Amino acid sequence: MKATQKNRGQFVIIAVLMAAIMIVSIGAVMHNAVTYYKSEPWEEYTTIIGNIELNSRRLLELSSSHDEFAVNFNNWQSDLLHLYPSAGIKLTYTGVYPQVTFTLNITSIGLTRYEFTAKA
C-alpha cells in the first residue's frame, strides 16, 4: 500500500509541473503576439484610408463633367504623393463621371485593390 501512495505523489508533482510549463509558454506566446501588433499604427492607416475615401467622394461631387473630374483627379493623386511620400499610395479610378469606382493601393502596409464606389 505504501508503494501506491508514493506513485500518486509523483504523478501529482509531474502534472503540476506540466501545467506550470504550459502556463508559462502560453504567456510567452501571448506576450509576443501583443507586442508584435502593438507596434503597427493601425489607427493611423484606417484614418488615412477613410480620409482618402471621403475626399475622393468630395472630389467627384465638386466636378461638373468627366473632363473636369479627370483634371481634378490627377491633381488629387499628385497631392496624395506629396502628403504621404513614404506610404506608397496609388489611387486609380474606373468608370464614367456620374459613378466612379476607385481602387486604392498602399504598399507600406500591403493593402492592394481596396475598392470603393462613389456617385456624383
C-alpha positions as CSV (number, residue, x, y, z in Angstrom):
1,M,0.0,0.0,0.0
2,K,2.9,2.4,0.6
3,A,4.2,1.9,-2.9
4,T,0.9,3.2,-4.5
5,Q,1.0,6.3,-2.3
6,K,4.5,7.2,-3.4
7,N,3.5,6.8,-7.1
8,R,0.5,9.0,-6.6
9,G,2.6,11.8,-5.3
10,Q,5.0,11.6,-8.2
11,F,2.1,11.9,-10.7
12,V,0.7,14.9,-8.9
13,I,4.1,16.6,-9.0
14,I,4.6,15.8,-12.7
15,A,1.1,17.1,-13.5
16,V,1.6,20.3,-11.6
17,L,5.0,20.9,-13.4
18,M,3.4,20.3,-16.8
19,A,0.6,22.7,-16.0
20,A,3.2,25.3,-14.9
21,I,5.2,24.9,-18.1
22,M,2.1,25.2,-20.3
23,I,1.0,28.4,-18.4
24,V,4.4,30.0,-18.8
25,S,4.7,29.1,-22.5
26,I,1.2,30.4,-23.3
27,G,2.1,33.6,-21.5
28,A,5.2,34.0,-23.7
29,V,3.3,33.4,-26.9
30,M,0.6,35.9,-25.9
31,H,3.2,38.5,-25.0
32,N,4.9,38.1,-28.4
33,A,1.6,38.4,-30.2
34,V,0.6,41.6,-28.3
35,T,3.9,43.3,-28.7
36,Y,4.0,42.5,-32.5
37,Y,0.7,44.0,-33.3
38,K,1.1,46.9,-30.9
39,S,4.0,48.3,-32.9
40,E,1.9,48.8,-36.1
41,P,-0.1,52.1,-36.2
42,W,-3.4,50.6,-37.4
43,E,-5.5,53.6,-36.3
44,E,-3.3,55.9,-38.4
45,Y,-3.7,53.6,-41.5
46,T,-7.5,53.4,-41.1
47,T,-7.7,57.2,-40.7
48,I,-5.7,57.6,-44.0
49,I,-7.9,55.2,-45.8
50,G,-11.1,56.9,-44.5
51,N,-9.8,60.4,-45.4
52,I,-8.8,59.3,-49.0
53,E,-12.2,57.7,-49.5
54,L,-14.1,60.8,-48.2
55,N,-12.0,63.2,-50.2
56,S,-12.4,61.2,-53.4
57,R,-16.2,61.3,-53.0
58,R,-16.0,65.1,-52.4
59,L,-13.8,65.4,-55.5
60,L,-16.5,63.6,-57.5
61,E,-19.2,65.9,-56.1
62,L,-17.3,69.1,-56.9
63,S,-16.6,68.1,-60.5
64,S,-19.2,69.0,-63.1
65,S,-18.1,66.9,-66.0
66,H,-15.8,63.9,-66.8
67,D,-13.1,66.1,-68.2
68,E,-13.1,68.3,-65.1
69,F,-13.1,65.2,-62.9
70,A,-10.1,63.8,-64.7
71,V,-8.1,67.0,-64.2
72,N,-9.1,67.3,-60.6
73,F,-8.3,63.6,-60.0
74,N,-4.8,64.0,-61.4
75,N,-4.2,66.9,-59.1
76,W,-5.6,65.0,-56.2
77,Q,-3.4,62.0,-56.9
78,S,-0.2,64.2,-57.1
79,D,-1.3,65.8,-53.8
80,L,-1.6,62.4,-52.2
81,L,2.0,61.6,-53.2
82,H,3.1,64.8,-51.5
83,L,1.0,64.3,-48.4
84,Y,2.2,60.7,-47.8
85,P,5.5,60.3,-49.5
86,S,6.6,57.1,-47.7
87,A,3.3,55.3,-47.8
88,G,3.4,54.4,-51.4
89,I,-0.2,55.4,-52.1
90,K,-1.6,54.8,-55.6
91,L,-5.2,55.8,-56.3
92,T,-6.9,54.9,-59.6
93,Y,-10.4,55.0,-60.9
94,T,-12.6,53.2,-63.4
95,G,-16.0,54.2,-64.8
96,V,-17.5,57.4,-66.1
97,Y,-18.2,60.7,-64.4
98,P,-21.5,60.1,-62.5
99,Q,-20.5,56.8,-61.0
100,V,-16.8,56.0,-60.4
101,T,-15.1,53.1,-58.7
102,F,-11.8,54.0,-57.0
103,T,-9.0,51.5,-56.3
104,L,-6.5,52.2,-53.6
105,N,-3.1,50.6,-53.1
106,I,-0.9,51.4,-50.1
107,T,2.4,49.5,-50.4
108,S,3.7,50.3,-47.0
109,I,1.1,48.2,-45.3
110,G,0.5,45.7,-48.1
111,L,-3.0,47.0,-48.9
112,T,-3.9,46.2,-52.5
113,R,-7.1,46.7,-54.5
114,Y,-9.2,48.4,-51.8
115,E,-12.2,49.4,-53.9
116,F,-15.0,51.9,-53.1
117,T,-17.7,53.4,-55.3
118,A,-18.9,57.0,-55.4
119,K,-21.7,58.8,-57.2
120,A,-21.9,62.4,-58.1
